[in-house]
Amino acid sequence: MFGFTEEQVSEFGVTFGLGAFMLFMLFIIGELAYRSKAGKVGTFVLFFVLAFGMIGFIAKNIIQKMWGI
């Protein structure tokens, strides 16, 4: 497709597509905290618990870049 290999398209989709999706999910978590009037501690708990999986995905990418995998 447009001179790109399947691997390049897949890497772009995983990196930037999931990155954009993660930002959207953070927006949803913030909106949830705002509408539920969670307060400071409740908002922190919502972001920490619901965004914990995203931290693992980001850490995996950083480790892969550092080790050259």
mmCIF file of the N, C-alpha and C atoms, coordinates in Angstrom:
data_MODEL
# 
_entry.id   MODEL 
# 
loop_
_atom_site.group_PDB 
_atom_site.id 
_atom_site.type_symbol 
_atom_site.label_atom_id 
_atom_site.label_alt_id 
_atom_site.label_comp_id 
_atom_site.label_asym_id 
_atom_site.label_entity_id 
_atom_site.label_seq_id 
_atom_site.pdbx_PDB_ins_code 
_atom_site.Cartn_x 
_atom_site.Cartn_y 
_atom_site.Cartn_z 
_atom_site.occupancy 
_atom_site.B_iso_or_equiv 
_atom_site.pdbx_formal_charge 
_atom_site.auth_seq_id 
_atom_site.auth_comp_id 
_atom_site.auth_asym_id 
_atom_site.auth_atom_id 
_atom_site.pdbx_PDB_model_num 
ATOM 1   N N  . MET A 1 1  ? 0.850   -1.179 0.000  1.00 0.00 ? 1  MET A N  1 
ATOM 2   C CA . MET A 1 1  ? 0.000   0.000  0.000  1.00 0.00 ? 1  MET A CA 1 
ATOM 3   C C  . MET A 1 1  ? 0.889   1.232  0.000  1.00 0.00 ? 1  MET A C  1 
ATOM 4   N N  . PHE A 1 2  ? 0.873   1.988  -1.061 1.00 0.00 ? 2  PHE A N  1 
ATOM 5   C CA . PHE A 1 2  ? 1.636   3.218  -1.219 1.00 0.00 ? 2  PHE A CA 1 
ATOM 6   C C  . PHE A 1 2  ? 3.129   3.001  -1.006 1.00 0.00 ? 2  PHE A C  1 
ATOM 7   N N  . GLY A 1 3  ? 3.637   1.820  -1.327 1.00 0.00 ? 3  GLY A N  1 
ATOM 8   C CA . GLY A 1 3  ? 5.052   1.541  -1.202 1.00 0.00 ? 3  GLY A CA 1 
ATOM 9   C C  . GLY A 1 3  ? 5.509   1.134  0.185  1.00 0.00 ? 3  GLY A C  1 
ATOM 10  N N  . PHE A 1 4  ? 4.582   0.912  1.110  1.00 0.00 ? 4  PHE A N  1 
ATOM 11  C CA . PHE A 1 4  ? 4.940   0.486  2.457  1.00 0.00 ? 4  PHE A CA 1 
ATOM 12  C C  . PHE A 1 4  ? 4.720   -1.014 2.592  1.00 0.00 ? 4  PHE A C  1 
ATOM 13  N N  . THR A 1 5  ? 5.559   -1.640 3.394  1.00 0.00 ? 5  THR A N  1 
ATOM 14  C CA . THR A 1 5  ? 5.378   -3.062 3.648  1.00 0.00 ? 5  THR A CA 1 
ATOM 15  C C  . THR A 1 5  ? 4.304   -3.259 4.707  1.00 0.00 ? 5  THR A C  1 
ATOM 16  N N  . GLU A 1 6  ? 3.852   -4.479 4.816  1.00 0.00 ? 6  GLU A N  1 
ATOM 17  C CA . GLU A 1 6  ? 2.835   -4.795 5.824  1.00 0.00 ? 6  GLU A CA 1 
ATOM 18  C C  . GLU A 1 6  ? 3.378   -4.542 7.231  1.00 0.00 ? 6  GLU A C  1 
ATOM 19  N N  . GLU A 1 7  ? 4.641   -4.829 7.434  1.00 0.00 ? 7  GLU A N  1 
ATOM 20  C CA . GLU A 1 7  ? 5.259   -4.619 8.739  1.00 0.00 ? 7  GLU A CA 1 
ATOM 21  C C  . GLU A 1 7  ? 5.291   -3.134 9.112  1.00 0.00 ? 7  GLU A C  1 
ATOM 22  N N  . GLN A 1 8  ? 5.589   -2.267 8.154  1.00 0.00 ? 8  GLN A N  1 
ATOM 23  C CA . GLN A 1 8  ? 5.632   -0.832 8.418  1.00 0.00 ? 8  GLN A CA 1 
ATOM 24  C C  . GLN A 1 8  ? 4.244   -0.287 8.747  1.00 0.00 ? 8  GLN A C  1 
ATOM 25  N N  . VAL A 1 9  ? 3.247   -0.722 8.011  1.00 0.00 ? 9  VAL A N  1 
ATOM 26  C CA . VAL A 1 9  ? 1.872   -0.271 8.264  1.00 0.00 ? 9  VAL A CA 1 
ATOM 27  C C  . VAL A 1 9  ? 1.412   -0.756 9.632  1.00 0.00 ? 9  VAL A C  1 
ATOM 28  N N  . SER A 1 10 ? 1.731   -1.994 9.952  1.00 0.00 ? 10 SER A N  1 
ATOM 29  C CA . SER A 1 10 ? 1.345   -2.560 11.245 1.00 0.00 ? 10 SER A CA 1 
ATOM 30  C C  . SER A 1 10 ? 2.030   -1.825 12.395 1.00 0.00 ? 10 SER A C  1 
ATOM 31  N N  . GLU A 1 11 ? 3.316   -1.559 12.264 1.00 0.00 ? 11 GLU A N  1 
ATOM 32  C CA . GLU A 1 11 ? 4.062   -0.836 13.303 1.00 0.00 ? 11 GLU A CA 1 
ATOM 33  C C  . GLU A 1 11 ? 3.493   0.563  13.504 1.00 0.00 ? 11 GLU A C  1 
ATOM 34  N N  . PHE A 1 12 ? 3.168   1.240  12.414 1.00 0.00 ? 12 PHE A N  1 
ATOM 35  C CA . PHE A 1 12 ? 2.572   2.575  12.510 1.00 0.00 ? 12 PHE A CA 1 
ATOM 36  C C  . PHE A 1 12 ? 1.228   2.515  13.219 1.00 0.00 ? 12 PHE A C  1 
ATOM 37  N N  . GLY A 1 13 ? 0.403   1.545  12.852 1.00 0.00 ? 13 GLY A N  1 
ATOM 38  C CA . GLY A 1 13 ? -0.920  1.414  13.468 1.00 0.00 ? 13 GLY A CA 1 
ATOM 39  C C  . GLY A 1 13 ? -0.836  1.119  14.948 1.00 0.00 ? 13 GLY A C  1 
ATOM 40  N N  . VAL A 1 14 ? 0.077   0.237  15.321 1.00 0.00 ? 14 VAL A N  1 
ATOM 41  C CA . VAL A 1 14 ? 0.216   -0.116 16.737 1.00 0.00 ? 14 VAL A CA 1 
ATOM 42  C C  . VAL A 1 14 ? 0.746   1.075  17.528 1.00 0.00 ? 14 VAL A C  1 
ATOM 43  N N  . THR A 1 15 ? 1.742   1.752  16.984 1.00 0.00 ? 15 THR A N  1 
ATOM 44  C CA . THR A 1 15 ? 2.366   2.848  17.716 1.00 0.00 ? 15 THR A CA 1 
ATOM 45  C C  . THR A 1 15 ? 1.441   4.060  17.816 1.00 0.00 ? 15 THR A C  1 
ATOM 46  N N  . PHE A 1 16 ? 1.014   4.577  16.684 1.00 0.00 ? 16 PHE A N  1 
ATOM 47  C CA . PHE A 1 16 ? 0.244   5.824  16.696 1.00 0.00 ? 16 PHE A CA 1 
ATOM 48  C C  . PHE A 1 16 ? -1.262  5.590  16.855 1.00 0.00 ? 16 PHE A C  1 
ATOM 49  N N  . GLY A 1 17 ? -1.768  4.517  16.284 1.00 0.00 ? 17 GLY A N  1 
ATOM 50  C CA . GLY A 1 17 ? -3.195  4.226  16.420 1.00 0.00 ? 17 GLY A CA 1 
ATOM 51  C C  . GLY A 1 17 ? -3.576  3.925  17.858 1.00 0.00 ? 17 GLY A C  1 
ATOM 52  N N  . LEU A 1 18 ? -2.810  3.049  18.500 1.00 0.00 ? 18 LEU A N  1 
ATOM 53  C CA . LEU A 1 18 ? -3.087  2.750  19.904 1.00 0.00 ? 18 LEU A CA 1 
ATOM 54  C C  . LEU A 1 18 ? -2.754  3.926  20.807 1.00 0.00 ? 18 LEU A C  1 
ATOM 55  N N  . GLY A 1 19 ? -1.745  4.708  20.424 1.00 0.00 ? 19 GLY A N  1 
ATOM 56  C CA . GLY A 1 19 ? -1.426  5.911  21.196 1.00 0.00 ? 19 GLY A CA 1 
ATOM 57  C C  . GLY A 1 19 ? -2.587  6.899  21.194 1.00 0.00 ? 19 GLY A C  1 
ATOM 58  N N  . ALA A 1 20 ? -3.185  7.094  20.038 1.00 0.00 ? 20 ALA A N  1 
ATOM 59  C CA . ALA A 1 20 ? -4.346  7.987  19.943 1.00 0.00 ? 20 ALA A CA 1 
ATOM 60  C C  . ALA A 1 20 ? -5.528  7.414  20.719 1.00 0.00 ? 20 ALA A C  1 
ATOM 61  N N  . PHE A 1 21 ? -5.708  6.113  20.650 1.00 0.00 ? 21 PHE A N  1 
ATOM 62  C CA . PHE A 1 21 ? -6.784  5.468  21.392 1.00 0.00 ? 21 PHE A CA 1 
ATOM 63  C C  . PHE A 1 21 ? -6.571  5.614  22.900 1.00 0.00 ? 21 PHE A C  1 
ATOM 64  N N  . MET A 1 22 ? -5.323  5.525  23.349 1.00 0.00 ? 22 MET A N  1 
ATOM 65  C CA . MET A 1 22 ? -5.017  5.702  24.773 1.00 0.00 ? 22 MET A CA 1 
ATOM 66  C C  . MET A 1 22 ? -5.334  7.121  25.232 1.00 0.00 ? 22 MET A C  1 
ATOM 67  N N  . LEU A 1 23 ? -4.994  8.101  24.416 1.00 0.00 ? 23 LEU A N  1 
ATOM 68  C CA . LEU A 1 23 ? -5.325  9.488  24.765 1.00 0.00 ? 23 LEU A CA 1 
ATOM 69  C C  . LEU A 1 23 ? -6.833  9.676  24.866 1.00 0.00 ? 23 LEU A C  1 
ATOM 70  N N  . PHE A 1 24 ? -7.564  9.058  23.960 1.00 0.00 ? 24 PHE A N  1 
ATOM 71  C CA . PHE A 1 24 ? -9.024  9.134  24.012 1.00 0.00 ? 24 PHE A CA 1 
ATOM 72  C C  . PHE A 1 24 ? -9.558  8.470  25.280 1.00 0.00 ? 24 PHE A C  1 
ATOM 73  N N  . MET A 1 25 ? -8.950  7.335  25.657 1.00 0.00 ? 25 MET A N  1 
ATOM 74  C CA . MET A 1 25 ? -9.375  6.662  26.891 1.00 0.00 ? 25 MET A CA 1 
ATOM 75  C C  . MET A 1 25 ? -9.082  7.524  28.122 1.00 0.00 ? 25 MET A C  1 
ATOM 76  N N  . LEU A 1 26 ? -7.959  8.243  28.122 1.00 0.00 ? 26 LEU A N  1 
ATOM 77  C CA . LEU A 1 26 ? -7.671  9.158  29.227 1.00 0.00 ? 26 LEU A CA 1 
ATOM 78  C C  . LEU A 1 26 ? -8.711  10.271 29.295 1.00 0.00 ? 26 LEU A C  1 
ATOM 79  N N  . PHE A 1 27 ? -9.143  10.763 28.139 1.00 0.00 ? 27 PHE A N  1 
ATOM 80  C CA . PHE A 1 27 ? -10.210 11.759 28.108 1.00 0.00 ? 27 PHE A CA 1 
ATOM 81  C C  . PHE A 1 27 ? -11.497 11.186 28.696 1.00 0.00 ? 27 PHE A C  1 
ATOM 82  N N  . ILE A 1 28 ? -11.821 9.954  28.364 1.00 0.00 ? 28 ILE A N  1 
ATOM 83  C CA . ILE A 1 28 ? -13.026 9.313  28.889 1.00 0.00 ? 28 ILE A CA 1 
ATOM 84  C C  . ILE A 1 28 ? -12.930 9.149  30.405 1.00 0.00 ? 28 ILE A C  1 
ATOM 85  N N  . ILE A 1 29 ? -11.761 8.760  30.916 1.00 0.00 ? 29 ILE A N  1 
ATOM 86  C CA . ILE A 1 29 ? -11.574 8.607  32.363 1.00 0.00 ? 29 ILE A CA 1 
ATOM 87  C C  . ILE A 1 29 ? -11.754 9.954  33.055 1.00 0.00 ? 29 ILE A C  1 
ATOM 88  N N  . GLY A 1 30 ? -11.183 11.012 32.472 1.00 0.00 ? 30 GLY A N  1 
ATOM 89  C CA . GLY A 1 30 ? -11.343 12.353 33.039 1.00 0.00 ? 30 GLY A CA 1 
ATOM 90  C C  . GLY A 1 30 ? -12.791 12.800 33.040 1.00 0.00 ? 30 GLY A C  1 
ATOM 91  N N  . GLU A 1 31 ? -13.488 12.520 31.971 1.00 0.00 ? 31 GLU A N  1 
ATOM 92  C CA . GLU A 1 31 ? -14.915 12.868 31.890 1.00 0.00 ? 31 GLU A CA 1 
ATOM 93  C C  . GLU A 1 31 ? -15.730 12.086 32.919 1.00 0.00 ? 31 GLU A C  1 
ATOM 94  N N  . LEU A 1 32 ? -15.396 10.821 33.103 1.00 0.00 ? 32 LEU A N  1 
ATOM 95  C CA . LEU A 1 32 ? -16.060 9.997  34.105 1.00 0.00 ? 32 LEU A CA 1 
ATOM 96  C C  . LEU A 1 32 ? -15.839 10.556 35.508 1.00 0.00 ? 32 LEU A C  1 
ATOM 97  N N  . ALA A 1 33 ? -14.611 10.958 35.800 1.00 0.00 ? 33 ALA A N  1 
ATOM 98  C CA . ALA A 1 33 ? -14.302 11.533 37.110 1.00 0.00 ? 33 ALA A CA 1 
ATOM 99  C C  . ALA A 1 33 ? -15.045 12.852 37.313 1.00 0.00 ? 33 ALA A C  1 
ATOM 100 N N  . TYR A 1 34 ? -15.125 13.663 36.266 1.00 0.00 ? 34 TYR A N  1 
ATOM 101 C CA . TYR A 1 34 ? -15.804 14.954 36.377 1.00 0.00 ? 34 TYR A CA 1 
ATOM 102 C C  . TYR A 1 34 ? -17.308 14.780 36.595 1.00 0.00 ? 34 TYR A C  1 
ATOM 103 N N  . ARG A 1 35 ? -17.928 13.908 35.813 1.00 0.00 ? 35 ARG A N  1 
ATOM 104 C CA . ARG A 1 35 ? -19.385 13.725 35.912 1.00 0.00 ? 35 ARG A CA 1 
ATOM 105 C C  . ARG A 1 35 ? -19.813 13.036 37.206 1.00 0.00 ? 35 ARG A C  1 
ATOM 106 N N  . SER A 1 36 ? -18.927 12.216 37.768 1.00 0.00 ? 36 SER A N  1 
ATOM 107 C CA . SER A 1 36 ? -19.279 11.533 39.006 1.00 0.00 ? 36 SER A CA 1 
ATOM 108 C C  . SER A 1 36 ? -18.896 12.350 40.244 1.00 0.00 ? 36 SER A C  1 
ATOM 109 N N  . LYS A 1 37 ? -18.280 13.528 40.016 1.00 0.00 ? 37 LYS A N  1 
ATOM 110 C CA . LYS A 1 37 ? -17.834 14.399 41.110 1.00 0.00 ? 37 LYS A CA 1 
ATOM 111 C C  . LYS A 1 37 ? -16.961 13.615 42.088 1.00 0.00 ? 37 LYS A C  1 
ATOM 112 N N  . ALA A 1 38 ? -15.929 12.960 41.539 1.00 0.00 ? 38 ALA A N  1 
ATOM 113 C CA . ALA A 1 38 ? -15.100 12.041 42.306 1.00 0.00 ? 38 ALA A CA 1 
ATOM 114 C C  . ALA A 1 38 ? -14.182 12.739 43.300 1.00 0.00 ? 38 ALA A C  1 
ATOM 115 N N  . GLY A 1 39 ? -13.866 13.992 43.111 1.00 0.00 ? 39 GLY A N  1 
ATOM 116 C CA . GLY A 1 39 ? -12.924 14.671 43.991 1.00 0.00 ? 39 GLY A CA 1 
ATOM 117 C C  . GLY A 1 39 ? -11.498 14.343 43.586 1.00 0.00 ? 39 GLY A C  1 
ATOM 118 N N  . LYS A 1 40 ? -10.543 14.872 44.356 1.00 0.00 ? 40 LYS A N  1 
ATOM 119 C CA . LYS A 1 40 ? -9.138  14.690 43.994 1.00 0.00 ? 40 LYS A CA 1 
ATOM 120 C C  . LYS A 1 40 ? -8.681  13.246 44.178 1.00 0.00 ? 40 LYS A C  1 
ATOM 121 N N  . VAL A 1 41 ? -9.008  12.655 45.313 1.00 0.00 ? 41 VAL A N  1 
ATOM 122 C CA . VAL A 1 41 ? -8.571  11.279 45.583 1.00 0.00 ? 41 VAL A CA 1 
ATOM 123 C C  . VAL A 1 41 ? -9.281  10.313 44.645 1.00 0.00 ? 41 VAL A C  1 
ATOM 124 N N  . GLY A 1 42 ? -10.556 10.491 44.451 1.00 0.00 ? 42 GLY A N  1 
ATOM 125 C CA . GLY A 1 42 ? -11.302 9.614  43.546 1.00 0.00 ? 42 GLY A CA 1 
ATOM 126 C C  . GLY A 1 42 ? -10.806 9.713  42.117 1.00 0.00 ? 42 GLY A C  1 
ATOM 127 N N  . THR A 1 43 ? -10.485 10.919 41.673 1.00 0.00 ? 43 THR A N  1 
ATOM 128 C CA . THR A 1 43 ? -9.949  11.101 40.330 1.00 0.00 ? 43 THR A CA 1 
ATOM 129 C C  . THR A 1 43 ? -8.597  10.407 40.197 1.00 0.00 ? 43 THR A C  1 
ATOM 130 N N  . PHE A 1 44 ? -7.752  10.546 41.227 1.00 0.00 ? 44 PHE A N  1 
ATOM 131 C CA . PHE A 1 44 ? -6.454  9.861  41.201 1.00 0.00 ? 44 PHE A CA 1 
ATOM 132 C C  . PHE A 1 44 ? -6.638  8.355  41.114 1.00 0.00 ? 44 PHE A C  1 
ATOM 133 N N  . VAL A 1 45 ? -7.557  7.816  41.907 1.00 0.00 ? 45 VAL A N  1 
ATOM 134 C CA . VAL A 1 45 ? -7.796  6.370  41.901 1.00 0.00 ? 45 VAL A CA 1 
ATOM 135 C C  . VAL A 1 45 ? -8.313  5.920  40.537 1.00 0.00 ? 45 VAL A C  1 
ATOM 136 N N  . LEU A 1 46 ? -9.228  6.671  39.959 1.00 0.00 ? 46 LEU A N  1 
ATOM 137 C CA . LEU A 1 46 ? -9.744  6.316  38.634 1.00 0.00 ? 46 LEU A CA 1 
ATOM 138 C C  . LEU A 1 46 ? -8.626  6.294  37.596 1.00 0.00 ? 46 LEU A C  1 
ATOM 139 N N  . PHE A 1 47 ? -7.810  7.345  37.571 1.00 0.00 ? 47 PHE A N  1 
ATOM 140 C CA . PHE A 1 47 ? -6.730  7.391  36.593 1.00 0.00 ? 47 PHE A CA 1 
ATOM 141 C C  . PHE A 1 47 ? -5.711  6.285  36.853 1.00 0.00 ? 47 PHE A C  1 
ATOM 142 N N  . PHE A 1 48 ? -5.365  6.043  38.113 1.00 0.00 ? 48 PHE A N  1 
ATOM 143 C CA . PHE A 1 48 ? -4.360  5.033  38.425 1.00 0.00 ? 48 PHE A CA 1 
ATOM 144 C C  . PHE A 1 48 ? -4.833  3.640  38.034 1.00 0.00 ? 48 PHE A C  1 
ATOM 145 N N  . VAL A 1 49 ? -6.032  3.297  38.452 1.00 0.00 ? 49 VAL A N  1 
ATOM 146 C CA . VAL A 1 49 ? -6.527  1.936  38.214 1.00 0.00 ? 49 VAL A CA 1 
ATOM 147 C C  . VAL A 1 49 ? -6.868  1.706  36.739 1.00 0.00 ? 49 VAL A C  1 
ATOM 148 N N  . LEU A 1 50 ? -7.578  2.634  36.134 1.00 0.00 ? 50 LEU A N  1 
ATOM 149 C CA . LEU A 1 50 ? -8.025  2.421  34.760 1.00 0.00 ? 50 LEU A CA 1 
ATOM 150 C C  . LEU A 1 50 ? -6.918  2.620  33.733 1.00 0.00 ? 50 LEU A C  1 
ATOM 151 N N  . ALA A 1 51 ? -5.890  3.386  34.079 1.00 0.00 ? 51 ALA A N  1 
ATOM 152 C CA . ALA A 1 51 ? -4.803  3.630  33.136 1.00 0.00 ? 51 ALA A CA 1 
ATOM 153 C C  . ALA A 1 51 ? -3.597  2.733  33.395 1.00 0.00 ? 51 ALA A C  1 
ATOM 154 N N  . PHE A 1 52 ? -3.693  1.818  34.349 1.00 0.00 ? 52 PHE A N  1 
ATOM 155 C CA . PHE A 1 52 ? -2.550  0.968  34.705 1.00 0.00 ? 52 PHE A CA 1 
ATOM 156 C C  . PHE A 1 52 ? -2.105  0.088  33.540 1.00 0.00 ? 52 PHE A C  1 
ATOM 157 N N  . GLY A 1 53 ? -3.036  -0.435 32.766 1.00 0.00 ? 53 GLY A N  1 
ATOM 158 C CA . GLY A 1 53 ? -2.691  -1.254 31.610 1.00 0.00 ? 53 GLY A CA 1 
ATOM 159 C C  . GLY A 1 53 ? -1.964  -0.463 30.538 1.00 0.00 ? 53 GLY A C  1 
ATOM 160 N N  . MET A 1 54 ? -2.303  0.800  30.382 1.00 0.00 ? 54 MET A N  1 
ATOM 161 C CA . MET A 1 54 ? -1.621  1.646  29.409 1.00 0.00 ? 54 MET A CA 1 
ATOM 162 C C  . MET A 1 54 ? -0.167  1.849  29.798 1.00 0.00 ? 54 MET A C  1 
ATOM 163 N N  . ILE A 1 55 ? 0.099   1.955  31.088 1.00 0.00 ? 55 ILE A N  1 
ATOM 164 C CA . ILE A 1 55 ? 1.471   2.128  31.557 1.00 0.00 ? 55 ILE A CA 1 
ATOM 165 C C  . ILE A 1 55 ? 2.297   0.900  31.174 1.00 0.00 ? 55 ILE A C  1 
ATOM 166 N N  . GLY A 1 56 ? 1.726   -0.280 31.312 1.00 0.00 ? 56 GLY A N  1 
ATOM 167 C CA . GLY A 1 56 ? 2.420   -1.501 30.927 1.00 0.00 ? 56 GLY A CA 1 
ATOM 168 C C  . GLY A 1 56 ? 2.727   -1.537 29.439 1.00 0.00 ? 56 GLY A C  1 
ATOM 169 N N  . PHE A 1 57 ? 1.797   -1.093 28.616 1.00 0.00 ? 57 PHE A N  1 
ATOM 170 C CA . PHE A 1 57 ? 2.017   -1.072 27.163 1.00 0.00 ? 57 PHE A CA 1 
ATOM 171 C C  . PHE A 1 57 ? 3.140   -0.107 26.802 1.00 0.00 ? 57 PHE A C  1 
ATOM 172 N N  . ILE A 1 58 ? 3.152   1.058  27.441 1.00 0.00 ? 58 ILE A N  1 
ATOM 173 C CA . ILE A 1 58 ? 4.201   2.046  27.182 1.00 0.00 ? 58 ILE A CA 1 
ATOM 174 C C  . ILE A 1 58 ? 5.551   1.518  27.659 1.00 0.00 ? 58 ILE A C  1 
ATOM 175 N N  . ALA A 1 59 ? 5.575   0.887  28.831 1.00 0.00 ? 59 ALA A N  1 
ATOM 176 C CA . ALA A 1 59 ? 6.824   0.325  29.355 1.00 0.00 ? 59 ALA A CA 1 
ATOM 177 C C  . ALA A 1 59 ? 7.357   -0.764 28.428 1.00 0.00 ? 59 ALA A C  1 
ATOM 178 N N  . LYS A 1 60 ? 6.468   -1.571 27.863 1.00 0.00 ? 60 LYS A N  1 
ATOM 179 C CA . LYS A 1 60 ? 6.883   -2.629 26.930 1.00 0.00 ? 60 LYS A CA 1 
ATOM 180 C C  . LYS A 1 60 ? 7.571   -2.025 25.714 1.00 0.00 ? 60 LYS A C  1 
ATOM 181 N N  . ASN A 1 61 ? 7.020   -0.942 25.184 1.00 0.00 ? 61 ASN A N  1 
ATOM 182 C CA . ASN A 1 61 ? 7.632   -0.295 24.021 1.00 0.00 ? 61 ASN A CA 1 
ATOM 183 C C  . ASN A 1 61 ? 8.990   0.301  24.365 1.00 0.00 ? 61 ASN A C  1 
ATOM 184 N N  . ILE A 1 62 ? 9.105   0.901  25.541 1.00 0.00 ? 62 ILE A N  1 
ATOM 185 C CA . ILE A 1 62 ? 10.384  1.484  25.951 1.00 0.00 ? 62 ILE A CA 1 
ATOM 186 C C  . ILE A 1 62 ? 11.436  0.388  26.117 1.00 0.00 ? 62 ILE A C  1 
ATOM 187 N N  . ILE A 1 63 ? 11.066  -0.721 26.739 1.00 0.00 ? 63 ILE A N  1 
ATOM 188 C CA . ILE A 1 63 ? 12.006  -1.824 26.938 1.00 0.00 ? 63 ILE A CA 1 
ATOM 189 C C  . ILE A 1 63 ? 12.426  -2.412 25.590 1.00 0.00 ? 63 ILE A C  1 
ATOM 190 N N  . GLN A 1 64 ? 11.492  -2.547 24.668 1.00 0.00 ? 64 GLN A N  1 
ATOM 191 C CA . GLN A 1 64 ? 11.833  -3.065 23.350 1.00 0.00 ? 64 GLN A CA 1 
ATOM 192 C C  . GLN A 1 64 ? 12.823  -2.153 22.634 1.00 0.00 ? 64 GLN A C  1 
ATOM 193 N N  . LYS A 1 65 ? 12.638  -0.846 22.747 1.00 0.00 ? 65 LYS A N  1 
ATOM 194 C CA . LYS A 1 65 ? 13.560  0.097  22.097 1.00 0.00 ? 65 LYS A CA 1 
ATOM 195 C C  . LYS A 1 65 ? 14.938  0.054  22.762 1.00 0.00 ? 65 LYS A C  1 
ATOM 196 N N  . MET A 1 66 ? 14.971  -0.070 24.082 1.00 0.00 ? 66 MET A N  1 
ATOM 197 C CA . MET A 1 66 ? 16.255  -0.090 24.791 1.00 0.00 ? 66 MET A CA 1 
ATOM 198 C C  . MET A 1 66 ? 17.039  -1.365 24.462 1.00 0.00 ? 66 MET A C  1 
ATOM 199 N N  . TRP A 1 67 ? 16.376  -2.496 24.364 1.00 0.00 ? 67 TRP A N  1 
ATOM 200 C CA . TRP A 1 67 ? 17.042  -3.775 24.113 1.00 0.00 ? 67 TRP A CA 1 
ATOM 201 C C  . TRP A 1 67 ? 17.229  -4.050 22.623 1.00 0.00 ? 67 TRP A C  1 
ATOM 202 N N  . GLY A 1 68 ? 16.604  -3.227 21.772 1.00 0.00 ? 68 GLY A N  1 
ATOM 203 C CA . GLY A 1 68 ? 16.739  -3.411 20.339 1.00 0.00 ? 68 GLY A CA 1 
ATOM 204 C C  . GLY A 1 68 ? 15.988  -4.609 19.799 1.00 0.00 ? 68 GLY A C  1 
ATOM 205 N N  . ILE A 1 69 ? 14.873  -4.922 20.402 1.00 0.00 ? 69 ILE A N  1 
ATOM 206 C CA . ILE A 1 69 ? 14.075  -6.076 19.985 1.00 0.00 ? 69 ILE A CA 1 
ATOM 207 C C  . ILE A 1 69 ? 13.164  -5.654 18.834 1.00 0.00 ? 69 ILE A C  1 
# 
